[in-house]
Amino acid sequence: MAGCLVGMVQVELLEDTRAQVVRLETGRACTVERSELPVDAREGDVVVDGRREPDATALRVLEVALRRARLAVPVPPGLEL
């Protein structure tokens, strides 16, 4: 399914021979052969048109961190979890 790798995708899961990627434009996940990804691709990396994009990956990590921070619920002082 090389068509899955057109545009911007994020690598979700790497296995021995396959990988799951998510198209960032649509949020749809699909499975591709691992050999279709760049050799140095890791889970969480953003791949654009078959190339690993470190800047896009860093931006995505920052976006997720900011979203998680907004959703965080502060723990009241003295509350033991």
N, C-alpha and C positions, 0 to 999 in steps of 0.2 A: 504494500500500500504506500508507494512512494508519494502519492497525492497527499497523504497525511503530513508529509514533511514540507509542503509548500507553504510559505509564510512563516509566521512566528509560532513555535511550539515550545512547551516546557517538558523536559524529561521528568516523568514521575517515578518510573520504576525501571531498573535495569536488571535483566536476568542474563543467563549464559548466552542465549541465542536470540532473545527477543527483548523488546523494550515497550513500555507504555508511555505515550506522549499525549499531552493535552494541547489542543489548538487554542491559543490564547484569545483569538477573535471570537470563538464560539463556545469555548468551554467543553467541547466534545473530546472524549478520550478515544484513542485508537492504538492498536498494537502494530508495531513495525519490526522488521528484522533489525537486530542490533547493528549489523554491518552497514545499514543505511545511515546510521548516525556517525558523526565525527568520532574518530578513535579515542579522543580525549574527553568525550562527553561524560558527565556525571549526573547523578540524580539531582534535580533542582536546576540544572543548566537550561538556559534559553537557547534554542537553536533557530536560526533564521536562514531559510533557503539552504539547509544542509551545512551551515557554518555555525560553530559555537560563538556566541556573542557575550563576552564577559561583562560589557557595560550594561546590556539589557538584563543579564542575570543579576547584577548588583542592584539595579533599579527595582527589579521584581522583589528581591529580598527586602529592600527598604520599604516597598509598598506593603508587603505582608507584615513586617514588623510594626509599621505605623497603624495598620488596621487592627492588629492584635492589641496594641496599646490602647486604642480607642475603646475596644470591647472589654478591656480588663476591669474587674470590679475591685476597688480598693478594700483591703481588709481593715476593719476598725481596730484601733489600738487596744491591746489587751486580749484580743480574740486569738485563741490557740487553734491552729488547724492541724 
